[in-house]
Amino acid sequence: MKKILTAKDVVEQVKEGSSIMVGGFMVCGHPFTLMEELLKKNVKNLTIISNDAGFPDKGVGKLIVNGQVSHLIASHIGLNPVAGQKMNSGEMKVELVPQGTLAERIRAKGAGLGGILTPTGAGTAVENGKEKKNINGRDYLLELPLGADFAFIKATIADKNGNCFISKSAKNFNIVMAMAADYVVAEAEKIVEVGDLDPDMVTVPSVFVKAIVKAEING
């Protein structure tokens, strides 16, 4: 059986300067309960790896507004004007990574790869400081694996062993992030007994999950 913890128990382990992957896409499939607990703790200097900056009043966006994030690695920040303001002022470092490249860098970490080769950004300012390879006449950039201290993912259903089912669009980034962090927490809308989750429905196997939290906030 995996540890079933409160969101407070989990967040107590997060220290100043921690790096956290946050699952979801435009807060669809977002672990809101864990985000609210981080907000309450007010832990600072976080590195957040997420598809986007969320909205100013939702999820990871609230952490940005509250000044808890010093470094954001994301694909876009346009839904959260505060993120843009903090980037322009230098208050928050923002590393914008193309969405496919971001997903593949995270996947590479989970798969134990040394990186990925992608043509995205080749021939532009994006290639500055990166190793470039020419393969069959086409230039590719070497993008390095991306991991984190924690991954906070959202599950529709989790059994008490930590096997997770993630529904529909909520799968975005939750699956690859579950394989790329040192300590993975699944925030589950529903927690069931072992054997009650059809094996064919398992999206994230229990081997990746260290702890389970019951979702108290959904959307």
C-alpha positions as CSV (number, residue, x, y, z in Angstrom):
1,M,0.0,0.0,0.0
2,K,1.2,3.5,-0.8
3,K,1.0,6.3,1.8
4,I,-2.3,8.2,1.7
5,L,-1.3,11.6,3.0
6,T,-3.0,15.0,3.4
7,A,-2.0,17.8,1.1
8,K,-0.4,19.5,4.2
9,D,1.7,16.4,4.9
10,V,3.0,16.5,1.3
11,V,3.7,20.2,1.2
12,E,5.6,20.0,4.5
13,Q,8.3,18.2,2.5
14,V,8.7,21.1,0.0
15,K,11.5,23.4,0.9
16,E,12.6,26.8,-0.3
17,G,14.3,26.3,-3.7
18,S,12.5,23.0,-4.5
19,S,11.6,22.2,-8.1
20,I,8.1,20.9,-8.8
21,M,6.5,19.5,-11.9
22,V,2.8,20.4,-12.1
23,G,0.6,18.3,-14.4
24,G,-2.2,19.5,-16.6
25,F,-2.9,21.8,-19.5
26,M,-4.5,25.2,-19.0
27,V,-5.4,23.8,-15.5
28,C,-7.2,20.9,-17.0
29,G,-5.9,17.9,-15.0
30,H,-4.3,20.3,-12.5
31,P,-3.7,19.3,-8.8
32,F,-5.6,22.2,-7.3
33,T,-5.6,20.8,-3.7
34,L,-1.8,20.6,-3.6
35,M,-1.5,24.0,-5.2
36,E,-3.7,25.6,-2.5
37,E,-1.6,24.0,0.2
38,L,1.6,25.4,-1.3
39,L,-0.1,28.8,-1.4
40,K,-0.9,28.5,2.4
41,K,2.6,27.4,3.2
42,N,4.0,30.3,1.2
43,V,7.2,28.5,0.4
44,K,9.4,30.7,-1.8
45,N,12.0,30.4,-4.6
46,L,10.3,27.5,-6.3
47,T,11.1,26.3,-9.7
48,I,7.9,25.3,-11.4
49,I,7.8,23.1,-14.5
50,S,4.4,23.2,-16.1
51,N,2.8,23.4,-19.5
52,D,1.7,27.0,-18.8
53,A,1.4,29.7,-16.1
54,G,-2.3,28.9,-15.5
55,F,-4.6,31.8,-14.7
56,P,-4.0,34.5,-12.1
57,D,-6.7,33.1,-9.8
58,K,-6.3,29.4,-10.4
59,G,-3.7,26.7,-9.4
60,V,-0.1,27.4,-10.2
61,G,-1.0,30.9,-11.4
62,K,-1.8,31.8,-7.8
63,L,1.7,30.8,-6.7
64,I,3.1,33.1,-9.4
65,V,0.9,36.0,-8.3
66,N,2.0,35.4,-4.7
67,G,5.7,35.7,-5.6
68,Q,6.5,32.1,-4.7
69,V,8.0,31.1,-8.1
70,S,11.5,32.3,-9.0
71,H,11.9,30.2,-12.1
72,L,9.2,29.0,-14.5
73,I,9.8,26.5,-17.2
74,A,6.7,26.4,-19.5
75,S,5.4,26.4,-23.0
76,H,3.4,29.6,-22.8
77,I,2.3,32.2,-20.2
78,G,-0.3,34.2,-22.1
79,L,-3.2,33.2,-19.9
80,N,-1.6,34.8,-16.9
81,P,-0.7,38.5,-17.4
82,V,1.1,38.6,-14.1
83,A,3.6,36.0,-15.3
84,G,4.5,38.3,-18.2
85,Q,4.9,41.3,-15.9
86,K,7.2,39.4,-13.6
87,M,9.2,38.1,-16.6
88,N,9.6,41.6,-18.0
89,S,10.6,43.1,-14.7
90,G,13.1,40.3,-14.0
91,E,11.3,39.3,-10.8
92,M,10.8,35.8,-12.2
93,K,13.0,33.9,-14.6
94,V,10.9,32.4,-17.4
95,E,12.2,29.7,-19.7
96,L,9.9,29.2,-22.6
97,V,10.1,25.8,-24.2
98,P,8.1,24.6,-27.2
99,Q,5.4,22.3,-26.0
100,G,6.6,19.2,-27.9
101,T,10.2,19.8,-26.8
102,L,9.0,20.3,-23.2
103,A,7.1,17.0,-23.2
104,E,10.0,15.2,-24.8
105,R,12.6,16.6,-22.4
106,I,10.5,15.3,-19.5
107,R,10.0,12.0,-21.2
108,A,13.7,11.7,-21.8
109,K,14.4,12.1,-18.1
110,G,11.9,9.4,-17.2
111,A,13.2,7.0,-19.8
112,G,16.8,7.5,-18.7
113,L,17.9,9.1,-22.0
114,G,20.7,11.6,-22.4
115,G,18.5,14.0,-24.3
116,I,16.5,14.3,-27.5
117,L,17.3,15.7,-31.0
118,T,14.7,18.1,-32.4
119,P,14.7,20.4,-35.4
120,T,12.6,22.9,-33.5
121,G,14.5,26.1,-33.0
122,A,17.4,25.2,-35.3
123,G,18.6,28.2,-37.2
124,T,17.1,30.7,-34.7
125,A,18.3,32.3,-31.4
126,V,17.0,29.2,-29.6
127,E,20.1,27.3,-30.7
128,N,22.5,29.6,-28.9
129,G,24.5,27.6,-26.4
130,K,23.1,24.3,-27.5
131,E,24.8,21.5,-29.3
132,K,23.7,21.1,-32.9
133,K,24.0,18.0,-35.1
134,N,23.4,17.6,-38.8
135,I,21.7,14.4,-39.7
136,N,21.0,13.5,-43.3
137,G,21.3,17.2,-44.2
138,R,19.0,18.5,-41.6
139,D,20.0,20.4,-38.4
140,Y,18.9,19.2,-35.0
141,L,19.4,20.7,-31.5
142,L,20.3,18.5,-28.6
143,E,17.8,19.2,-25.8
144,L,18.7,17.9,-22.4
145,P,16.5,15.8,-20.0
146,L,14.3,17.7,-17.5
147,G,13.5,16.4,-14.1
148,A,12.4,17.8,-10.7
149,D,12.4,17.1,-7.0
150,F,8.6,16.6,-7.0
151,A,5.8,15.9,-9.5
152,F,2.3,16.8,-8.4
153,I,-0.1,15.0,-10.8
154,K,-3.9,14.7,-10.9
155,A,-5.7,11.4,-11.2
156,T,-9.3,10.7,-11.8
157,I,-9.1,7.5,-9.8
158,A,-6.2,5.9,-7.8
159,D,-6.2,2.6,-6.0
160,K,-4.5,2.3,-2.7
161,N,-1.4,0.9,-4.3
162,G,-1.0,4.1,-6.3
163,N,-2.2,2.8,-9.7
164,C,-3.8,5.8,-11.4
165,F,-6.5,6.4,-14.1
166,I,-6.4,9.8,-15.7
167,S,-9.3,10.7,-17.9
168,K,-9.4,12.4,-21.3
169,S,-7.5,15.7,-21.7
170,A,-6.3,15.6,-18.1
171,K,-3.7,13.2,-19.3
172,N,-1.7,16.1,-20.6
173,F,1.8,16.2,-19.0
174,N,0.6,14.2,-16.0
175,I,1.9,10.9,-17.5
176,V,5.4,12.0,-18.5
177,M,5.8,14.0,-15.3
178,A,5.0,10.9,-13.2
179,M,8.2,9.3,-14.6
180,A,10.6,12.2,-14.3
181,A,10.6,13.4,-10.7
182,D,12.2,12.1,-7.5
183,Y,8.9,12.2,-5.4
184,V,5.6,11.8,-7.2
185,V,2.3,12.6,-5.6
186,A,-1.0,11.7,-7.2
187,E,-3.9,13.9,-6.2
188,A,-6.9,11.7,-6.8
189,E,-10.6,12.6,-7.2
190,K,-11.5,9.1,-6.0
191,I,-9.4,6.5,-4.1
192,V,-10.5,2.9,-4.3
193,E,-9.4,-0.5,-2.9
194,V,-6.7,-2.5,-4.6
195,G,-8.5,-4.6,-7.3
196,D,-11.3,-2.1,-7.9
197,L,-9.4,-0.4,-10.7
198,D,-9.5,-2.3,-14.0
199,P,-5.9,-2.9,-15.1
200,D,-6.8,-1.8,-18.6
201,M,-7.6,1.6,-17.2
202,V,-4.3,2.2,-15.5
203,T,-2.7,5.3,-17.0
204,V,0.2,5.7,-14.5
205,P,1.4,2.5,-12.8
206,S,2.0,2.5,-9.1
207,V,5.7,2.0,-9.4
208,F,6.1,5.7,-10.2
209,V,3.8,7.0,-7.4
210,K,5.2,7.6,-3.8
211,A,2.0,9.0,-2.2
212,I,-1.7,9.7,-2.8
213,V,-3.7,12.7,-1.7
214,K,-7.5,13.0,-1.8
215,A,-8.6,15.9,-4.0
216,E,-10.7,18.4,-2.1
217,I,-10.8,21.1,-4.8
218,N,-11.7,20.3,-8.5
219,G,-11.5,23.2,-10.9
